[in-house]
Amino acid sequence: MDEKEREASAKWVIATLSQDRLLYLSSLIKLGFEFGMDADTPEFVAFLEASLGSSAWMFRDSIPSSSQMNFLEQLKQHNQRAAEHEDFDQQGKQLVGKIPGVVYFFMRGLDMLQNICGLLDVSVPFSGIMLQSCMQVLQADGYWTPSRALPAPKDAPKQTALALALRAKLQELDDAGLVLGAQVAVLAGMPGEEGDWLCKISCGRMGTCFGAPVTDQMLMPMLGASPGPLLLCLLAALCHVTAAGQQVSLDTPVAQLWPDFAQRGKASVTIGQLLKHEGGLAKPFPSDLTTRGFCSEWRMEEVIAAAPFESEGDWLSPVLGAVVASLLRRMNGRKSAQDALAAALERLGLQEDIAYCRASRPDGKAKVAAHAGRVPRKSVPMEQMFEWLEEKMENLDAIAENPDRVRRRWLSWWGLAAERPGSADPLLINRKALLDGESCLPGRGLRANAQSLCRLFGAGLVPQEFMEQCAAPARQVAITSKQEWREVSGCPDVAAGGLQLFKFRNRGGNGQVMAYGYADGSTGSVVLRLPSCSVAILLSNAANNTRHVGHTLLSIVAAHVGLELDWPAEPPRHLPQKIGGLPEAAAAPTSASAKQSAGAAYNFNNNNSNKDNNNNDFSSAASLKSAGPAGGGRSAEELELQRKLAEMEAKVATLTQVLNATPPPDATPSSVASEVQRQASPVLPQVVQPSPQQQQPQAQTRSLAGIWNSAETEGLDTLLEALQVPQMMRSMAGAASRKLEVKIVGDKVALRSTTTVMGNEVEETLTEFTVGEQFEGEQAMGGYYVGEAYWAPDAENRNLQLEKRFMMDEKEILFEEDYVMKTNDRLAMTTTLTGQLQLGERRIEVHRPLAFA
């Protein structure tokens, strides 16, 4: 490879390991790929999603060759599904016209190395090795170390206690791989006063592929926090007549300023209703909106004006920022949102520091803008591969479910994200046309530095009396999923002026303090105004596992001014992962009601040389990952470790639950079965017969206590389908085995479960309880639950029954587990799911016996 090819290859690897769509496509083009289709077509979107998943597979951590076959089958289905959407034009030209030979040779070489490592049964982190070489090519030495974290620069003035605490925390977060670029600024003082800086910190890198350090003046991407500055400028403009001499207020109809907005039932919507997310813009995105159109200020104005009125209900309008920018442009009589924003900020001297693009300065130099990004993964274990591929396949399914591209449909933000994942990708802000000002993301494309935002929020731009009116609580949105919780950063309160409200409480007191501002759910960035200071925390890492960083830094700032955050860093455990626990296409409400029950039975072979019911060492929850909530008396380090473990488990939650009850890799196809019966049909007991090689002599003491290995499974697929587990995960069941350890002391029971897949231990959980007493816990499928256990003795055994009740789709679900000793010295575990559940647009009724004979 020549120097340019090496640089492009390095960026391609980094783009794959950070799942950066823009960088991935640009690096392919620089490598010499030729495409026969526009990048905004649905066919190309499908290709890009599939290609990202396939490339990630090449950089996976190597696994034994015998364990790759099942996953390769899923990858094949993944590619086939993408190929179904890769149409050809009338001349028959393929989407990919040319693949450079050097790339093909590189791919074949990687595949050969993976196979060799698999045959040798060794695990090698290919991504870490490749990443180290790639960073050297790009001359970004080191791994994401903040260039200005602790110790403080020697040439800097004396650091405040707050600045030192923040620098220490940033260093700690970076050591954990959670920081890409960051700016933190806190300006103390009353509105309109000059104020004193409590801290001004910048650290990290300009971007994933850039080694330049983040500086105080560098413009950081605001993304979802962009409406904050726009709203302040609009509220200030409402206090003056418009450029056309009109006097407008919160009660003025939007159509008075923007006549086209009156289309399709929106004529009576006022500015105040719009700011409170009551403007009927729940689904403002047409299905034919391309990513290029999404990045066009004029195109977005057209589609918003043409959108039909549809109430936001208990949620938010996804285009508030774009509408505010359009209103500000009309009130200031400017040609673009950038010009209108600059005019509003000019009297504060902030027009170059809060902008949509790298604005030119009087000296002819452009501001340097940081890129949003994700820290590339140094390791790609199989659970990460599952997560990535499942996300890609969900996007492909969303495209496949809507083949009619002629009929226009109107989409919510979640619908747009599914059908046009590139448009909803936070890394879209790195698009060159947006950086250069050739196009504009009016609602999500602002860039700023932390100091300029503090000055704006502390400048008293809006008269105090009107600001108090606009900062009064107006409504609270309903959060029904972790997806929604993260979108609003856990703060669902909306002010009358459209700003987001943040609740704090006095340390050591009972009083509550409200702050107004805006937060970005993808990075954790937040800018807000407290009574005594302005705070701006800007972050550029848009990875799923780093969203809590802003909350962590803000809690340090709050403690310095005598406050505590009144919302958690992570979403409540009982919330489902996505809206309604289902993708949007399948989440339509239905009036049908049915009782649904599903179950699976598992047989375990005894793995004990000596079992004794009365002399077991009872395990402590401190030594294992507990299935229940955190207990008291733990150190901060232990709680942080538990939080990280919970975060990791949440990422692989679906996979883990699928694998928890699967047979070993050598199980025969007939050992896994499922059955669907109508409610009126008789339910006959199902008998699981052990194979000859699994028969064991009857033990002298038949007790639940001991260590058991999984042998056979029945009804698993039905249970997983009822729990809405994706097909990919259900099909992985044959690649794993489970070990169950039961310890009993009187009425105290400990169930320790260990799951092994592809030769590696992927999950270990411990559930402890006292029989006859209520207990609490959490499982990946279903979330938080309240449980109770009972002894169900028979003539010879002391069998165990567990009941777990949790909420799914706002309905109570009963999850029953029965542990029964069989006459062949086997332990039969039967799981029964009972309740009202919806599977897509249909309902099923499945009945399983409580125990297997």
N, C-alpha and C positions, 0 to 999 in steps of 0.2 A: 504494500500500500504506500502511496505517496503521502505527503504531510496533510493535504486536504482530506484525503480518504480516511486517514487515521483520526483526524479531528471529528469528521462526520460520524465515523463508527463509534467513537467514544460518546458522542451525544446520543446516538441511537441506543447504546447500552443504558445510559443514564435515564433516557426517556422511558425505556421499558421498565426499569427498576423503580421509577417514580410514577409510572402510569401517566405520563405527560403527553397528551394527544398532540398538541401543537409542536412540541419539540420532536416528537416521534415522526410526524409527517415531514417536517422540514429536513430532518436528518436523512430520511429515506430519499428525498429529492436530491439532496447534496451528494448522496452516495451513487446517484445515477439511475434511480428508479424512474420509470416513465408510466404515467397513468392516463388511461383513455377516457376519463370521466371527471366531471366537476366535483370538487371536494364537498360541495353542499348537497349533493343528491343523496336520497335515502340509501341507495345501493353502496355509495362510497362510505357512508356512515357505518353501514353494516360491515363492510370490509375492514374499516379501521378498528372497530371494536374486536372483531375476530383476530386481526393481525396482532393487536396488542396482547391478547391472551396467549396466542401461539408463541410469540417472542418471549413472553415471560416464562413459558415452559422450558425454553432452552437454557435459562439461567437458574433453574431450580436447584435446590440442594440435591445432590445425587442420592438415589435410593436403590435398593436391590432390584435387579432386573425382573425377578419373579413378581415383584410388587407393582411394576409399572403397567402391566397389561390392562388392569381395570381402569386406571386413570387414562391410559391412551385411548380406550374405547370412548370415554367421555369427551376427550379432546377431539376425537374423530366426529362425534355427533355435533360438537360445538362448531367445527369447521364446516360440516355439511349444512348446518342451519344458516351459517353466514353465507355459504355459497348459494343458497336458495334465493338470496336477495341481491346477488351480484348479477344483475341483468346485463344484457348485451345490447348495443345499439343496432340499428337496422343493417349496418354493414358488417355486423358480427365482430366488431373489435372488442377485445377483452378489456376488463377494468385495468389490469396491470399489463402494460405493454412490454416492459423490459425489466428484467432482474439482473443487475450487474454480476458478472462471473465471480468477482472477488468476494461478494457477499454470499453467494451460493457456496463457495469453497469454505468460507468462515462458518456458515451454518452446519455444513456437513462435518467439519472438524469438531465443532462443539458436540454434535450428536454422537460422534465416535467416542469422544472423551467421556460423555455421560454413560454410554454403554459399557465402556471399560470399567468405570467406577462401579457401575451396577453389578457387573460380573464378579468384581473383587469384593462386593458386599461392603463398600466403604461409603461414608457420607462426606461429601466435599461441598463446601459453600461456594459454588461457582460465582455467584453474584459478588461476594466480597472480594474474590481474587480479580474479577474483571473490573470492579469499581475502582480498586486501587490503581490499576494500570490506566484506566480512563481518566482519573483525576490528575495523574501525572502528565498525560497528554495535554489536558486543558490547563495545566500549570496552576491548579488550585490545590496547593499543598495542604496536607492535614485533612482532618475529617470534621468540618463544620464547626470549628472552634471559634467562638465569638472573639473578634480581634480586640475588643475593648471591654471585656468583662474583668473581674477581679484579677490582679490588683488594679486599682485606679491608675490612670495615666499620671506619670510624674509631673507633667507640665500642666495638669488640670488644677483648678482651684480646690480648696479643701472640700472634701466630699461630705455631704450631710449623712446623718444616720440612715435616712430613708434610701439614699442613693447606694450606700454600702450594702444595705440589706437586699436591695433589688439586684445589685451586681452579683452578690453571692448566690441568690436564687437563680439568676440567669445562667451562671456557670454550672450550677447543679443540674438545671434542665438541659443544658447543652451536653453535659456529660452523659445524659440519658438519651441523647439523639433526638431531642424534641424541638430544637431551635434551628431555624434557617436564617432569618433576619428579624431584628426586633428594634423598636424604638419605644422608649417610655419617657413621658414628661409629665410633671405635676407643677402647676402654677397656682400658688396660694394668693388669696386676695378676693375682695368683693367685686361684683360685676362693675365694669367701667374703670376699675383701678389698674394701675400698672402691674402690681403684684410682685411676688418674690418666687423665684424658681426653687422648688424643693428638690427637684432632680431633673436631669436631662441626660438620658442614657441612650446610646445606640450601640448595637453589637450584631455580629453575624456576618453573613455574606450577602452580596447583591442578588444572587440567584443560585439555582442549582448548578449551573455550569459556569458561574462567574466567581472568581476568587476575590474580587474587589470587596473591601469591607463596607458595611453599611455605615453611613455618616449621619450626623444630626440633620443635614439639609437635604438628604436624599428623599425623594418622594416614594412613599410606601403605598401599596394597593389597599384601598379601603373596602372594596367589594360590597358585601351586604350592609356595611356601616355607612355607605355613601349618602343615604337619605338624611343623615344627621346634619351636616353642613348645609345641604340644600334646603331643609326645612327652616333652619334659622334664617337663611337669606330670604325665603318666601315670607315668613312671619314678619320680618323687618319691612319687606316691601308692602305688606298689607297695611302698614301704618302710614303710608304715603299714597298720593295719587299715582296712577299708572302713567306711562309715557304718553298715553293717549288722553290723559286728563280725567280718567274714570276713578271714582272712589269705590273700592271693593272691600269686602270683609269676609269673614268665615261663612256668612249667610248668603253670599253672592253665588248664584248658579255658575257652575264651571263653564256652561255654554255661553255665558255672557262674554268671557274672555276667549273662549275656544269654541266657536259655533259648531264645528264638525263633531264635537263631543256629544252633541244632543242626539246622535243617531241611536236607534234601537233601544229606546226606553230610558235613556240617560239624561233627558232634557232637564229634569228637575233636580238633579244631583247638585248639591252645594259644595263649595270648597271645604267647609267644615266636615261634611259627611265623608268626603273623599279622604281627608286627612285621618279620620277615625276608622278608615277601612270599611266604610259603609256606602261606597260609591258603585257597587255592582260590578266590580272588576275581578271576580273570582277566577274566571277563565278568559284571560285576555289574549292568549296566544293562538293564532290560527295554525292548523296542522301543516299548512304549506309554508310556514315561516322558516326560512333557512337561517343558518348561522350568520351569513353575511347580512341578511335583513335584520337579525337580532342586534347586530352591531351598527345599525344605521339609525341615527336619530330621527330622520324623516320617515323611514319605514315604520318604526315603532309608533310614531305619532299617528300614522294612518291606521295601523291595526288596532290600537287602543281606542281610537275614535269609532271604528267600525265594530268593535266588540259588542255583543249583546249584553244587556243588563242581566247579571246573575249575582245574587247576593253572596257576599263573603261568608255569611252565616257567623260561625264562631271562630273563623280564621282570618287571615290577613290577605290583603291584595298584594300580589307579587310584583306589581309595577308602580308602587307608590313613588319611588324615586324618579322614575321616568315621567310620571304625570306632574310631579312637583317641578322638575326641570322645565317641562313644557310651559307650565303656568308662569314660572319665573321669567322665561324668555319673552313671553307675551306682555307681561307687566312692565318689563324693562325696555321693551321695544327693540330687542336684539335679534340677530339672524340665527344664532345658535345658542345652545345651552352653555357652551364654553364662554362665549362673549357675555352672556347674561350673568354667569357666575363671576367672571372677572370684574364686571361693572359693580356688582354687589360688594365685592371684597376690596375694591381699589382704595376706598377711604381708610381701610385698616392696613393697607400695604401687604395684603396676603394673596394677591391675585396670582403670583408666581409659585406660591407654596401650597395652594389648594387648587388643583386643576385636573382636567381630564387627560392631558397629554404632557409631554415634556415641553412645557411652554418656553418660548424664546425669551431671553432676557435682553435688556438694552445693550449689553456688551456682545450680543450675538451668540452667546453660548447657551446651550440647552441644559435644563435641569436633568440630573441623573435620576432615573427611576429604577427602583428595585423590582424584581420579578416575583410574582407568586410562584410557589413551587412545593414540592414534597421532597424530603430528604430521601435519597435512594436507599433501598433496602440492601443491607450487607448480607442478608440471608433470606432465601425464599423457601421456607419449609412447605410441606404439602398443604397444610391448612390455609396458608396464604394463597397458594395456587387455587384452592377451592373457592376462596372468597372472591378472588379476581375473576375467575371464569364464571362463577355464578352471577356476578354483576353483569358481565358481558352478555351472558345468555338471557338474562332478564331484559336487557336492552333490545336484543335481537327478537325476543318474543313480542315486545311491545311494537316493534316495526312490523312483525309478521301478522299481528292481530288486526292491523289497520292497512290492508292492502289497497283500499280504495283511496288513491292519492288525488283523485279529481274532486271528490266531495269534501268540502271544507268542514272541519270540525274545530271546536274551540277547546283549548287545553288549559288546565291549571299548571302551576309551576312544576308539580310532580309529574304531570303528563308530559310536559315539555322535556323534563329531565330524562324520561324514559325513552321518548321517541327521538329526541335530539340531544343526546348526552353531552355533545360538544358545546352546545349553547349554555347549558347549566353548569358546565365545568368552571370552577373558580379560576383555573389557569388560563381561561380564555382571555383574561385581561392582558396577557403577555403578547397578544397578537400585534404584529408590527404596525398595522394600520391604526390600531388604537394608541400605541405608544407615540406614533408620529402625528396624531391628530387628523389623519385622513378619514377616520370613522370614529364613532362615539358610542359608548354604552351609557346612555344618560342616567339610568337608575342604579348601576352597579360599577361604574367605571372610574369613580373619582380616585385621585392619588393625592397624598398630602404627607407632610412630616408631622411628627407628634407635637412639636413646639407650636407650629402654626395653628393646629386644632385647639390647643390649650388657649392660645391668644384669642381665637374666634369665640370660643365658649365663655371666655372671661371678659369679653369686650363690652358686654351690655348692649349688643347690637339691637335687641328688641327692648322697647320700653318696659320697665319693671312690672307695671300693673298688667299690661297685656301679656307679658311673659308668664306671670303667675296664673292668669286665666288659661293660657295655652298649655301650661305644665300640669294642670289639674287632671286627676285620673278621669278617663272617659269610659273605658271598657277594658275587659280582660278576655283575651282569646282563650279558647278551649284547647288544651293540649291532650291529644289522645294517643300519641306515639312518641317514641324516643326520637324519631326522625323530625317531628314537629318541635319537640323540646329543644333539640340542638339548633334548629333554624332560628329560634328566638333567644338562644343562649340561656334558656331557663327562666327568662323574664317575660311573662305574658301580658303585662299591663301596658296599655296605650294611653297617652295623654290626649287632651282635646286638640292640641296642635299637631298631632301625628307623631310626636317624639316617643321613644320607648322609655318606660319608667323602670328604675332600679331601686329595690328596697334594701336599705341598710338598717341596722339597729345599733343603738349606743352600747358600747362595751360596759358591762356592769350595770346597765340600766334597762328600763323597759320601753323607752321612747323609740319611735321609728323615724328614720330620715329617708326622704325620697330624693333621688337624683334623676335628671333627665338627660337623654343622649341617644346613642344608637350603638348596637353591637353587630358583629358579623359572625354568623354561626359556623362558617367554614374554616376560619383561622383562629377564632377566639378574640379578635381585635375588638376594642371597645373605646369609645370616647364619650365622656359624660361630664356633667356639671353637678358637683356637690355644693352645699351652701357656702363652704369656705374655700373651695379650690376647684380647678378644672383638671381633669385627668385624661390622658390619651395613651393608650397602649396599642401599638400597631405591630402586627405579626404577619409574616409572609408564608409560614408553613401551613399548607392547607390539607395536611394529612388527617385522617379520621382519628388517630390516637393522640393528637396534640391540641384538641379544641379546649381542653381544660387549662392550658397554659395562661390564657388571659385572666381567667378566674383566679388562678394562683397568684399572679402578679398584683391583681387588683386587691386581693385580700391583704397583701403586705402594705399597700398604700392606705387602705381603709384603717388598718390597725394603727398606722402612724398618726391619723387624725382622730383616733378614738372611736372608730366604728368597726362593725363586723358585717360581712355580706349576709343577707337574709335569703339567699338561694344557694342550692348546692352546686358543686362542680360537675356532677354527673346526673343524668336523668334518673327518676325513680325506677326502682327495679321492676315494679309491677306493670310498667307500660310496655306494650308490644314494640317490636323493632320498627315496624312501618305502619302507615296509616291503616287502621282496621285489621292489622296483621296480615294484609293482603296487598299485592300490587294494585295500583289505581284501577286498571282495566277490569279487575275482578271484584272491586269493592262496592259495586252498586248495591244499594239497600234492596231488600226484598221483604214482602209481607208474609211470605211462606214461613211456617214454623214447623219444626220437626225435632223429634228427639233423636240424638245421634250417639251411638256408642261404638267404640272400637277397642280392640284389645290385642295383645300379643303375649304369647307364652314362651318362656325360656327354660331350658333344662340345663343344669349345671352338673358336671362330673366332679366328684369329690377329689380334692387335691390335698387331703390331710393324712399324715401318717398317724396322728393321734388326736382325736377330737374329744373335748371335754366341756360339757355345758357349764360346769360350776367353777372351773378354775381357769378362766380366760383373763388375760391382761386387758383391761379396758383402755382403749386408745384415747388420748387427749386431743381435743380439737386444735390445740396450739401446734401440734406437729404435722397436721394435714390441712389441706384447703377445705374449709367447712362449707357445707351447703346452706347453712343458716346465716343470719345477719351477724355482723361483727359484734363481738362481746366487749365488755368494758375492761378497764385495767391494762390496756395494751399501750405500748410506747408509740410515739409518732412514727418511728421507723417501721414498726410492725403494721400500723394502719396504712402507711404508704405502700408497703409491700403488698398488703391485702388488696388495696385499690388497684395496683398494677396487675395483680393476678386476676382480679375480677375483670379488668379491662381486656386482658388477653383472652380470658375465657369467653367474654362476650363476642369477640371476633370469630371464634370457632364454635360458637354455641350450637348452631344447627348441626354442624359436623359431629361434634362431641355426642350430642344426644342420639344421633343416628347410630353412632358406633358403639354406644353404651350397651346395646343389647343384640349384637350381631354374632353369628356363628364364626368359627375359625375359617381361614382361607380354604381348608380342605373339605368343608361341608358340601354335601351333595345338593343339587337343585331341589330334590324332593323334601329336603329338611326345612325349607322355608315355604310357608303357604299362607294364603289369606282367603277370607270368605265374606261375601256380602249377602245378607238375607233381608227380606222384607219383614216389617214389624209383625205381621200376622203369621209369618211362617214359624214352624217349630224350630227351636234351637237345640241341636244335638251336641252332646259333648264330643270334643275332638281328642283323639288319643295320639300321643306322641310316643312312638316305639323307638327305643334306643337301638342303634346298629349293633351287630355282634361284637365289633371290636371295642364298643363303648360299654358293654355290659360289665358290671362289677359285682362281686359277691356282696351279699347283704351285710352291713356292718352290725356290730354288736350294739352300738349306741347310735340311734338315729336322731340326731339333733341338728337344728339349724346352724349352730355355731361351727365355724371352720372356714376353710378356704375352698372355693368352688370355681371351676373353669367352665366356660360356656361350651355347650355341646350341640344343641339343636334349638331352632327358633321357628315358631309358627305364628302367623298373623301379623308379622312385623310391618309388612308393607301397608296393610290396611291402617294400622295405628299411625304410621308416619304420614300417610296421606291425610288422615283426619286432622293431624297436627300441622298440616300445611307445609310439610318439609318438601323442598324442591326435589324434582325427579333425580337430578344429578346426585344429591346426597343420599337419596334412598337406594340408588343403584350401587353406592359404595359400601353397602352393608356387608357384602361378602368378603371384604378385605380386612376385617377386624375381628378381634376376639376380646372377651371380657373376663375379668377375674373379680369375683365377689368374695369379700372377707366379712364374716358375721361374727361379732363378739357380743356375748350376753353375760351380764352380771345381775341376777335377780330380774327386775323389770327394766333395767337399763340396757339399751341396745345401741350398737354402733355398726353401721353398714358402710363398708369401705369398698369403693368400686374403682377398678383400674382398667382402662381401655388401651389396647395395643393395636396399632395399625402399621402395616408395612415394616414390622420389626421394631418399631419405636413406640414407646409409651407416650400417648398424646394427652391423656387426661387421668386425673386421680381426684376423687371427691370423697368426703366423709359426711354422713348424716347421722347425728346422734339425737336420741330422744329417750323419754321414759314412757313405757307402755301405760296407757290410760290417761296421759296428760297431753294437753295441747302443745304444739310446738310450731315454730315458723321456719321457713327456709326459702330457697330459690332454686329453680331449675331452668336450664336454658330455654326449653320449650314450655311456654306458659308463664315463666317468670316467677314472681313472688307468690307464695302459697301459705296457707294455714293448714297444718296437718294434725292427725291424731292416729294412734296405733292401738291395736287390740290383739290379745291372745285368742286364737281360735283352736283350742285343744281338741284332739280326737282321742281315740282309744290308746294310741301309742305315742303320739307326737304332740309337740307344743308349737303349732303353726302360728304364723304372724300375718296380720292384715294391717295395711297402711292406707289411710285416706288423705288425699291432698286436694284442697279446694283452691282454685285460682280463677282469675278472670281472663277471658279471651273474647274480643269483640263485644265487651260490656256484658257478657253473659257468664254465669258461674259454671265452671267445669269441674267435675269430680274425677280425679285421677286415683284409681285404686290399684294397689300392689298387694298380691297375695303370695306368701312364701310357704310352700307346702312340701313336707318331706314325703317322698314316694317309697313304695315298698322295695324298689331296686336300689336303695341307698342313693337316690338322686334327689336334688332339690329342684322343684318346679316353681318358677316365678311367673305369675300371670299378671299382666297389666291391663286394666280396663279403663277406657275413657268414656265418660257418660256426660251428656249435656247437649245444648243446642249450638252447633257450629255450622258455618257456611263454607263450602268449598267452591270458590269461584261463583258461578251462577247456578249451581245445582246443590242439592243436599242429598246425603246418603244416610242409610240406616244400617249400622253394623252391630251385630250382637255376638258376643263371645262368652263362653262359659267362665264362671269365676275360677274354676280350677280344672286341671286336666287329669283325667283318670290315669 
